Amino acid sequence: MIKVSIIVPVYNVEDYVEKCLQSLVNQTLEGIEIIVVNDGSTDNSKEVIQKFIKENISSNIIYVEKENGGLSDARNYGMKYAKGEYITFLDSDDYVENTMYEKLYNKAISENADYVECDFYWVYPNKKKEDKGFRYTNKKEMFVHARVVAWNKLIKRDVIKEKFPYGMHYEDVEFFYKLLPNITKFAFVEEPLIYYIQRENSLVNKQGIETAQIFEVLDNVIKYYKEKDLYNVYKDEIEYTYTRLLLCSSLKRIKNIQDKEIREKLIYETWGNLNSKFPDWKGNKYIKTKSFKNLYMKCINKATYKIFSKLKF
């Protein structure tokens, strides 16, 4: 029986992928499969992977190739091959502790959980920083506080009903919020088990007009919750998340866009979209709770937004 399918999308990471795969073949959990999806790499990633597979012939590594379609497409492609009871994802420039999937799987089984989350390290060239997540106790708290990255989670295959959105940035946002209603029981492994490598030339650090896709992704989430008759159930959480993503993480990315015309256009659209979708966002119950992030958002109005949108943070 395959307990866990680990899907590893690969695109031009010849200097990183071997360390990633080494951390997977050394896992203490038996019954895993490693699905490596070469998403049309143009560097030597293929050669590195094939050499690694030959040297680790006893490991259950499934190697597949496809034309370049982006991270979402590679993850979706890998899921076609997955046979595991649980599915997880790992970016090919990151690596994990050898005990990671044993700890997550054992937690899932012992608590009969559909979804298990762990902490992780941000790894910079000269330091690393632990990211300890909020320990939410219900799905509304989960909606507001969960880290929406795909790679620090073990997910029961049966609850994955939607694919990652094709060709989109912020793919983890749409995937996570469409997954959340299907989760019955969740659990935590309260340890940092993943090393999240920070590279200057990674996709997350390249900002351009694609940053505007956050508007479409969030609209897709809203549409999904309305279609499933869940919008009124999660209205406060949707409003707060929409506000937080636009005024915090998205605005921070927009401010790093080098093209002044694009940058100013998206700053203007961010404010317009927020206030047209949720004109009363300042009255949201989550914004009223105490935190530095909420204090910052409470200070924003039509005048101060122009100031905040020019500050470096």
BAMI-851617 format. One record per residue: residue in three letters; z, y, x of N, C-alpha, C, O in turn. Coordinates in steps of 0.001 Angstrom, whole numbers, plus 500000, padded with zeros to 6 digits. Each point is the difference from the previous one (the first is absolute). Layout:
N
alaZYXZYXZYXZYX/...
# end
This chain:
313
met500000498798500836500000501202499164500000501257500874500767500102500957/ile498368500844498701499987501290500689501028500907499333499876500327498820/lys501114500067501922501051500861499457499561501467499992500172500709499009/val499252499732502129499655501415500151498607500144500602499684499383501017/ser499490501435498344498700500394500553500133501408500570500370500936499291/ile499324499202502002500089501300500676498578500504500214499227499382500732/ile500426501729498640498644500545500080499980501144500999500736500978499869/val498390498875501148499937500962501105498592500590500081499105499364500556/pro500679501842498899498697500649500145499835500525501433500945500523500591/val497855499332499952499746500414501388498790500923500048498929499672499491/tyr501260501485501129498861500882500261500254500778501297500822500915500043/asn498459498699500999500014500720501286501417500197500545500447501122500237/val500239497752499954501361500047500545500123499013501172500990499276500106/glu498015500704500753499968499018501089501233500074500895500376498997500607/asp500254502157499485501164500155500881501315499603499317501041499947500655/tyr498920499776498042501237499772499246500059498644499308501087499458499800/val497761499988499831499985498855499090500647498748500595500586499209499261/glu499325500595502049500596498807500599501518500003499840500594498969499684/lys500038502193500533501454500076499843500383499756498548501007499349499724/cys498209501162499362500238499773498578499958498510499684500920499466499379/leu498011499864501048499837498574499700501056499149500703500450498993499454/gln499943501408501750501024499249500718501310500015499224500712498997499955/ser499603502131499441501239500081499216499925499123498746501031499610499451/leu497754500083500099499845499173498801500019498509500320500603499221499261/val498752500372501820500011498564500334501378499553500490500291498805500031/asn500547502146500347501359499670500441501015500017498865501201499904500251/gln498339500216498505500928500055498873500820498724499870499494498900500221/thr501764501256499422500898498847499840499798499300498662500472498878499818/leu498849501750499260499741499379498703498823499039500107498924500367500471/glu501289498415499091498908499035499922499291500156498657500603500416499010/gly498105499244500972499260500083498738499380501358499753499894500437498854/ile499689500243502224499312501274499831498529499836500364499630499091500743/glu499542501793498727498608500103500425499727501455500365500498500919499350/ile498717499275501685499681501337500501498521500233499747499154499352500615/ile500532501565498489498611500273499617499564501293500685500418501092499618/val498742498765501394499527501143500783498629500413499465499058499208500017/val500834502033499511498749500493499421499406501049500937500497501123500082/asn498441498504500619499305500939500882499079500854499129498972499533499509/asp501419501717500316499297500909499090498883500753500739499970501231500013/gly499118498009500598498853500617500668500347500765501256499410501048500264/ser501543498451500525500385500680501239498795500150500938499148499115500079/thr500799502001500620498910500256500946500480499967501447499203500201500916/asp502078499549499306500528499883501357500130498506500340499253499185499458/asn501660500453501407500159498609500425501069499250499203500500498973500459/ser499856501525498356501029499338499197499632498544499718500851499118500107/lys497910500626499541499577498630499676500238499056501174500531498904499822/glu499077501521501375500163499166501185501474499733500297500379498889500370/val500446502147499463501442499849500230500588498991499018500795499143500385/ile498815500961498354500528499101498964499550498561500245500806499072499930/gln497913500750500354499490498638500198500632499331501213500291498804499977/lys499918501961501065500679499462501186501432499607499637500491498952500420/phe500165501891498806501382499722499602500065498733499149500901499181500179/ile498160500653498907499994498817499137499812498722500818500644498986499730/lys498490501063501250499773498835500863501264499623500767500277498822500224/glu500483502191500171501221499757500760501165499600499099501034499538500482/asn498796500641498210501064499656499044499403499125498893500167500275498812/ile499140498676501603499218499172499093500860499324498942499506499691498916/ser501776500072501374500869499321499037500516500936498911500559499545499002/ser499257501751501187500475500969499002499016500054498832498797499801500171/asn501733500467498658499166500033498789499403501401499841500456500804499187/ile498504499460501621499328501293499962498639499826499345499195499175500433/ile500555501601498530498702500003499320499300501303500379500492501089499704/tyr498360498788500951499277501189500452498749500181499146499192499082499864/val500658502116499561498810500314499205499459501360500420500733500859500491/glu497972499313499305499336501258500336499309500568498766499593499264499101/lys500288502040500878499278500687498929499474501330500515500438500490501041/glu498630500085498231499535501342500343501131500998499776500875499788499160/asn499093501289501594501062500983499890500071500591498595499009500498499465/gly502177499434499958500204500557498659501308500750499875500331500524498937/gly500417499524502169501270500698499973501180499073499783499843498820499688/leu501342501748500484501240499220499946500190499291498660500340498817499967/ser499444501897498932500198499402498681499079498809499790500423498944499532/asp498312501244500823499017498938499809500350498774500836499836498869499543/ala500645501349501679500379498879500875501203499250499431500034498770500037/arg500946501952499442501155499336499382499582499189498771500429498859499826/asn498737501735499330499527499280498820499210498756500392500132498950499371/tyr499058501169501656499197498874500485500911498881500501499749498823499743/gly501298501551500967500940499007500507500736499274498893500309498816500134/met499979501882498763500722499368498894499197498881499353500574499104499380/lys498093500938500760499162498928499448500309498655500668499830498943499393/tyr500620501111501849500260498787500770501463499568499950500345498916500469/ala500502501917498971501441499745500047500406498861499075499617499971498831/lys501156499098501700500497498858499228501525499995499893500581499119499366/gly500048501852501244501449500008500061500671500321498675499420500647499128/glu501812498887500742500828500354498846500274501499499996500063500633498947/tyr500097499922502259500207501432500180498914500556500911499456499293500849/ile500238501989498957499003500700500812500663501191500667500863500660499422/thr498715499599501801500451501191500709498838500540500823499013499303500235/phe501116501945500199498945500655500768500600500548501286501158500417500037/leu498030499574501022500438500598501253498814500690500650498948499388500188/asp501214501885500156498938500709500711499900499469501421501011499666500617/ser497776500257499898499743499273501247500416500751501260499895499459501100/asp500574501774498758500560500691501167501531499984499987500632500575500886/asp499959498777498126501450499867499916500419498573500364499154499119500155/tyr502147500661499979500486498645500252501382499850499375500619500980499587/val499855497771500352501228499722499247500957499139500809499613499368500983/glu501646500618498585500992499098500573499615498553499670499404499737498956/asn500935499336501926499623498600499802500641499370498767499492499018499459/thr501618501551500108500718499437498844499658500699498686500583499686498963/met498496501239501072499777500846498823499688499202498738500691500144498991/tyr498295499033501053499548499354498771500935498883499550500043499674498813/glu500701499739502108501022499052499596501099500716499219500459499506498970/lys499956501649501519501061500745499321499544500507498633500755499931499030/leu498015500576500890499508500501498719499780498856499009500338500121498822/tyr499104498785501650499731498871499113501309499370499500500134499704498813/asn500815500095502085501279499428499592500717500893498992500632499512499064/lys499263501787501134500600500929499041499311499891498647500661499999498961/ala498019499910501050499250499881498747500390498737499245500186500035498784/ile499938498862501924500334498730499361501444499991499502500277499554498887/ser500641500943501946501420499957499621500307500904498820500923499722499233/glu498310501369500607500260500929498897498931499938498915500008500790499055/asn499071498259501096498908499842499026499279501328499782499752500412498867/ala499919500248502245499411501334499954498474499949500081499429499177500717/asp499929501712498539498542500151500059499576500830501212498844499966500423/tyr502124500785500128499665501057500958501213500217500905501119500195499524/val498641499769501773501078500233500966499528501054500992498878499937500502/glu501985501024499773499676501113500895500962500001501177501171499648499858/cys498321500754501317500871500141501170499811501378500623499078500733499645/asp501797499602501277499892501253500743499056499827501181499504498902500250/phe500248502190500477499065499932501120500279501112501008500800500902499752/tyr498524499009501383500081501020501044498693500802500048498908499434499948/trp501228501885500150498871500837500411499978499954501533501004500311500641/val497889499313499933499929499862501459499049501048500562498798499977499737/tyr501769500945501047499237501054500660499854499658501479500669499084500479/pro498484501618500252499812499676501426501290499959500809500124499190500919/asn500847501679498752501210500086500816501299499744499236501089500195500539/lys498794499372498211501221499748499230499663499168498768498833499821499651/lys502213499674499701499821499356498706501106500473499067501090500361500444/lys498620499634498268500940500515499011500084499021498836498977499576499462/glu502246500067500152500173499057498895499797500702498668500498501105499785/asp498770498247499328499786500495498641500761499088499049499586498871499737/lys501520501627499758500855499225499090499763500480498582500279501155499679/gly499215497978499481499616500397498653501160500148499041501096499493500239/phe498646501204498680500955500169498910500194498656499300499020499312499714/arg502198500313500011500276498728499338500030500214498485501070500127499404/tyr497775499910499996499904500209498562500534498777499253499987498887500524/thr500477501331498259500626498928499227499250499677498706500341499033499319/asn498650501759500333499192499731498815498587500518500245499750500650501016/lys499326499073498071498601500319500257499689501493499900499024500462500590/lys501775500285498688499782501449499972500388500616501343499299500869500518/glu501822498675500039500356500439501355498963499518501012499666500708500950/met499838498099498837498968499446500872498755500886499985499415500278501046/phe500187500161497764498837500872499854500157501264500836499051500451500643/val502132500109499344500247501284500666500244499839501498499560500836500789/his501140498094499614500508499931501362499326498973500916500150500087501219/ala499119498952498233499425498958500861498964500587500961499286500946499667/arg500651498478501519498957500372500961498737499247499610500002498772499917/val498916501968499844498833499395499372499044499334500991498918499565499603/val501452500345501666499164499275500952499949498521499614500957499469499436/ala497921499868500870499822498611499577500622498994500953500271498866499604/trp499962501524501649500267499023501055501473499678500237500300499200500887/asn500616501378498371501416499615500177500512499219498797501191500013499690/lys497875499304499635500345499319498761499450498573499979498947499714500571/leu501779499414498767499538498658499672499874499966498485500961500288499287/ile497852499359500216499709500103498570499533498653499470499103499382500573/lys501492500168498352499547498747499381498557500178499538499658500984499343/arg499514498055501010498570500135499717499727500164498513499080500719499613/asp501713498620499552499767500020498554500171501375499369499464500244498920/val501276500669501731500233501318499386498975501031500451500016501129499510/ile499096498513501408498949500921500454498831499894499025499226499044500050/lys500651501939499068498961500009498972498860500956500328498904499864499457/glu501339501091501417499003501015500321499683499974501490500863499687500819/lys497893500644499530499596500081501395500318501386500557500338500922499258/phe499547499205502054500063501321500610498742500779499600498927499405499899/pro501176501904499871498823500781499600498994500084501146500370500308501133/tyr498388499425498579498975499937501039499677501390500559499830500965499255/gly500093499106502059499509501196500668500880501223499872499521501122500162/met501764498688499549500882501134499770501085500091501061500506498985500481/his499843502245499876501247500234500715501139499901498977499745499994498795/tyr501479499930501662501166499855499115499900498711499172500508499920498882/glu498817499067501703499815498747499263501331499322499661500119499345498964/asp500878500812501906501292499372499744500694500610498783500738499316499292/val499021501977500469500629500677498865499530499373498687500812499618499157/glu497874500282500684499461499444498753500377498531499842500378499570498909/phe499523499657502170500336498576499939501456499804499606500302499174499139/phe500604501578501482501429499813499743500370500333498562500689499225499337/tyr498848501942500173500436500402498660499361499159498902500542499919498898/lys498325499459501379499427499054499041500672498627500097499957499214499054/leu500655500510502081500736498751500178501368500051499333500458499003499442/leu500189502145500614501402500137499586500309499438498609501008499310499852/pro498167500955499115500353499467498673500052498475499930500641499444499108/asn498684499869501832499953498532499970501198499349500675500183498787499901/ile500630502003500781501125499460500757501204499816499074500435500931499323/thr500078497865500667501189499707499186501273500119500828500994500563499542/lys498974498904501679501196500008500857499583500406501405499008499499500530/phe501762501422500079499729500422501374501245499806500848501108499861499484/ala498688500132501823501119499787500922499719500723501307498880500444500250/phe502160499669500588499883500665501297500448499075501122500916499195499832/val498427500932501309500552499513501264500329501252500786499104500731500421/glu502170499515499775500437501290500546499989499986501523501030500169500653/glu497789499627499885499781500036501445498632500593500276499076499808499209/pro500772500913501907498662500435500407499285498846500711500428499560501067/leu498493499960498339499319498813500520498549500266500408499317499098500485/ile500216502123499322498609500357500310499981501182500955500831500905499920/tyr498209499064500978499780501090500951498704500708499603498899499496500221/tyr501270501686499187498889500778499442499502500963501083500613501039500244/ile498288498610500392499502500735501165499296501284499582499150500000499109/gln501222501097501555499398501302499728498921500305501047500294500157501185/arg498460499922498357498868500294500888499352501306499575499851500266498807/glu499765500548502163499379501288499685498683499836499263499658500832499160/asn499598498113501138498680499826499397499998499053498814498937499557499566/ser502256500121499895500065499128498831499546500768498762499983501230499993/leu499647498023498949499497500626498784500995500978499400499615501063499513/val501661498582500520501013500841499364500131501353500694500486500957499398/asn499084499134501871500115501247500745498698500791500052499925501020500685/lys499047498520498596498741500721499908499913500639498622499965499291498994/gln499998502033500943500020500692498729498691500741499772499476500648500907/gly500002499253497878498779500697499630499914500082498492501016499930499308/ile497772500219500181499810500132498564500488498761499253500308500079498811/glu499766498752501886500472498763499364501435500134499486500419499250499119/thr500324501698501429501379500209499567500058500330498512501015499764499346/ala497891500783500122499944500344498577500033498767499114500212500117498793/gln499583498709501776500002498776499194501376499714499380500107499174499093/ile500924501491501382501318499820499396499966500378498518500701499395499189/phe498483501609500455499904500409498600499427498867499140500511499707498919/glu498422499663501579499366498912499253500925498784499910500100499368498949/val500569500312502150500909498851500014501125500196498983500310499085499236/leu500294502088500749501086500251499054499497500035498562500704499572499085/asp498086500933500712499416499966498659499772498555499550500192499672498829/asn499398499468502106499807498586499671501323499345499581500040499182499081/val501031501194501612501316499461499658500418500456498602500463499194499192/ile499373502093500529500355500530498679499188499300498907500540499613498963/lys498166500232501282499128499330499031500468498564499750500031499538498859/tyr500328499773502207500453498609499900501255499893499133500089499119499144/tyr500881501772501074501245499947499241499773500362498529500689499489499117/lys498358501380500631499676500321498607499315498816499328500302499686498849/glu498784499656501848499302498842499443500963498854499699499801499247499046/lys501241500626501773500970498918499828501166500402499089500973499258499867/asp498922501920499510501067500528499133501332500108500740501064499748499435/leu498855500632501842501200500137500822500259501451500414501003500292500651/tyr498099500606498973500119501378500485501292500657499539500687500640500796/asn499648499211497939501220500631499483501262499367500585501031500659500135/val498875498052500212501145499305500615500305500596501373501163500150500374/tyr497779500191500375500163500460501387499594501468500181499705500417501120/lys500276500364497809499489501367500086500737500838501050499360500676500806/asp501957499288499192500768500787500970499700499557501426499885500829500903/glu499988497870499297499743499460501334498591500339500465499786500305501173/ile499247499642497900498616500359500336499915501479500359499358500370500983/glu501292500475498219499972501442500256500611500323501357499440500777500774/tyr501715498619499509500666500275501272499159499503501179499861500706500999/thr499589498107498896499204499430501091498741500820500225499613500242501143/tyr499750500184497784498809500858500111500362501290500739499281500434500901/thr501827500164498710500443501252500627500338499795501477499572500768500861/arg501197498191499413500439499737501379498822499697500921499941500513501117/leu499136498670498432498861499652500852499121501212500278499515500175501118/leu500276500667497864499131501155500213500667501079500842499361500581500876/leu501915499695498870500656501115500694500599499611501350500341500872500799/cys499787497834499458500607499559501262498966499317500891499364500670500813/ser500454498038499060499146499272500945498550500459499966499387500161501055/ser500048500054497759498592500402499917499779501400500558499053500237500750/leu501826500685498878499856501369500502500138500041501516499308500768500669/lys501575498415499870500158499932501453498712499546500669499626500529501046/arg499697498502498364498721499546500555498929501075499870499226500232500929/ile500735500420497917498999501040499769500135501117501019498998500521500491/lys502241499853499832500237501082500954499487499663501400499794500898500816/asn499998497805499468499504499586501316498483499902500065499447499663501047/ile499872500629497845498534499988499999499496501180500817500411501137499770/gln498706498599501175499525501049500902499026500963499322499996501194500300/asp499187498293498794499006500833499317500714500931499016500576499543499012/lys499383501754501260500748500970499206499558500014498546500834500101499100/glu497861499799500661499483500055498635500494498810499179500425500164498856/ile499517498642501730500489498805499303501500500083499786500507499692498921/arg500206500734502137501458500089499921500438500925498869500853499626499195/glu498578501572500732500401500963498982499583499545498598500708500250499025/lys498145499085500885499545499479498712500987498972499455500341500027498817/leu500120499058502055500906498946499546501403500529499728500689499491499117/ile499743501524501630501290500635499718499974500617498604500963499883499242/tyr497933500768500429499840500614498673499960498923498915500633500150498955/glu498629498768501288499875498932499007501324499261499783500295499559498889/thr500491500311502166501297499325499872500884500725498998500572499386499099/trp499529501911501067500832500788499089499440499978498579500752499895499031/gly497941500205500855499365500002498681500169498679499281500305499975498808/asn499499498924501906500128498684499384501426499726499538500216499485498903/leu500749500858501935501397499767499647500370500745498726500595499425499089/asn499060501837500849500441500824498878499183499777498731500468500319498907/ser498338499148501218499238499659498795500459498661499429500052499831498782/lys500286499202502103500453498685499545501453500051499504500336499430498962/phe500504501257501794501433500021499686500528501437500102500657500346500982/pro499064500484498021500408501412500061501514500201500064500457501046500459/asp500322497984499095501459500131499994500655499146501081501136499557499836/trp498153500209501271500497499091501036501330500429500591500770499158500462/lys499512502132499531501271500460500586501218499541499197501122499995500505/gly498644499623498245501100499530499174500227498501500097500851499454499297/asn498393499872501570500138498554500126501410499626500458500569500656500873/lys499986498291498537501385499641500278500214499547501439501094500167500539/tyr497893499269500085500150499536501381499983501170500980500670499946501031/ile498585501097498668499970501175500869501347500710500001500340500701500953/lys500414499117497990501306500653499902501075499304500839501078500555500209/thr498631498232500271500979499314500837500004500600501396499025500627500414/lys502081499179500320500179500656501293499293499247501123500287498832500261/ser498788501854500394499372499521501233499247501174500600499663500954499299/phe500076498976501997499266501086500653498603500121499407499500501105499789/lys499867497744499943498640500008499450499974500658498624499100500784499701/asn501885498897499464500046500591498670500325501486500058499478500778499201/leu501370499621501724500308501418500179498743500767500381499742501086499481/tyr499476498336501434498729500613500397499080500160498790499410501062499805/met500464497870499369499097500077498852500499501011498969499202500694499370/lys502126499390500458500551500953499037499751501450500427499980500903499164/cys499831499311502132499760501355500508498550500456499829499682501171500210/ile499447497898499408498578500332499920499658500615498643500352499468498947/asn498958501657501112499405500606498818498634500554500406499545499763501119/lys499811500956498000498643500469500294499938500856501257499003499977500721/ala502060500777499545500019500874501179500400499229501259499341500114501034/thr501725499109498883500481499307501198499078498862500414500009499595501163/tyr499188499874497896499071498919500343499040500439501100499681499226500902/lys499862502024499016499078500509501021500667500027501375499357499760501022/ile501940500536498984500740500035501271500191498589500537499716499727501166/phe500768499377497976500253498616500424498720499302500460500033499172500911/ser498852501161498464498748499332500334499464500421501356499068499383500516/lys501513501671500075499571500444501322500981499643501102499682500115501184/leu501521499448498425500988499637501000499672498667500648499422499125499354/lys500934500707501902499834498728500695501296499209499872501070500469500386/phe498813498307499060501205499146499904499579498545500109500845499107499946/
# end
